Amino acid sequence: CRWLERGLGLDKRPSRARARALWVAGYLCTIQENVAGARAMLEECTPLAAQLGDTDAAAWAMQLDGMTMMSEGDLPRARSLLADALDRHRATGSRLGILDASFYLVGVTALLGDTEYAMRVCTDAIALCDSFGERWLKSYMLWDRALVAWLQDDGERAADSARDSLRLAREFSEQWVIAFCL
């Protein structure tokens, strides 16, 4: 995050590269639990994406807004923003965006109690992974499916999904997913 922030300070001209660097820096801030830093990036990225007509950056900025709301505990607002971001990623055709937004949306939605919708989003994301052989992000989505199944009191499906997730995560030494599964 620090290196991107330094780079952003070197050239402040509006550009698609700047918009991308802003949302990426904000994303990194969010996963490092630096919500204030993420908000600062978001506050510049959102209007810049609109000014440039950069629909990809706008989708990621909306997702980042949802992620920061999630971090701040505002799950209803996070769900709304993440659902909108998912729609925007679908419109741009960004498979990475679709899968990443789906991961967060499933978790937030499930925690809000709408496990049917969460399972639909999860199932769609897993199908997308399967359609192009994506295995790393599929490990995240399988963990999501385990969480939703557990919340639905389907222990067998939860255990099966967690095992499948763990199997894939171990292939990539994906420590986050391994920790989630344990």
Secondary structure, 3 states (H helix, E strand, C coil): CHHHHHHHHHCCCCCHHHHHHHHHHHHHHHHCCCHHHHHHHHHHHHHHHHHHCCHHHHHHHHHHHHHHHHHCCCHHHHHHHHHHHHHHHHHHCCHHHHHHHHHHHHHHHHHCCCHHHHHHHHHHHHHHHHHHCCCHHHHHHHHHHHHHHHHCCCHHHHHHHHHHHHHHHHHHCCHHHHHHHC
